[in-house]
Amino acid sequence: MSKNIFVGNLAWSASDSDLHDLFSEYGDVSSARVIQDRETGRSRGFGFVEMESGGDEAIEA
């Protein structure tokens, strides 16, 4: 069962690959996405990480 984790307070410079790399330390990451503003293309400061395993460990850390 996969877990979809909300990640807030991200730096404006954070990218999808940054999230993927950070959470891959705790388990298998299916997807990592930083949400961007439609008009400016700038990060909105939050994102989502979907993990197949290790989700609980990532949340605790």
N, C-alpha and C positions, 0 to 999 in steps of 0.2 A: 504494500500500500504506500503510495507516495504522499508526501506532505508538502503543501504550498505555504511558504513562510513569507510574511510581510516583513520588509526591512526598511526602517525609517531613518531619518537624520543622516542621509548620505551626503557626502561632499558633492558639490556641483560637478566636480571633475570625474566622479566615479563612473565606470563603464560596466557593461555586461560582463566582460572578461574579468574585471576586478572582483565582482560579486562571485563569479564562478570559481575563481582561484581561492578566494577566502573561504567559501563554504565547502570546497572539495577536500579540505583538510579533515572534515568530519564525516564524509560519506560520498555516495554517488549522486552527483548533481545532474538532473535531467535538463533543466533550463534555468537561466538566470537572466533577469530583464530589469533594467533601470527604466522607469517611466519618464518619457520626455514630453515637453510641451509641444503641441501640434504646430503652433505658429512660429516659435523661435527655435525649436529643436534642442533647447537647453534642458538639462535634467530637472525634474521636479522635486528631487531630493528623497525619493523613495523608490522601492522596487520590490520584486518578488523572486523568490528562489524556490524551485520545485526539486525535492530530493526524494530519491528512491529509498535510501537508507541513511541513517545518521542524523535525521532531522531533529530528534529530541536532544542529541548531544550538541548540535549547533545552536539550538535555542538556549540551552543551559550556559554555553560558553559566551 
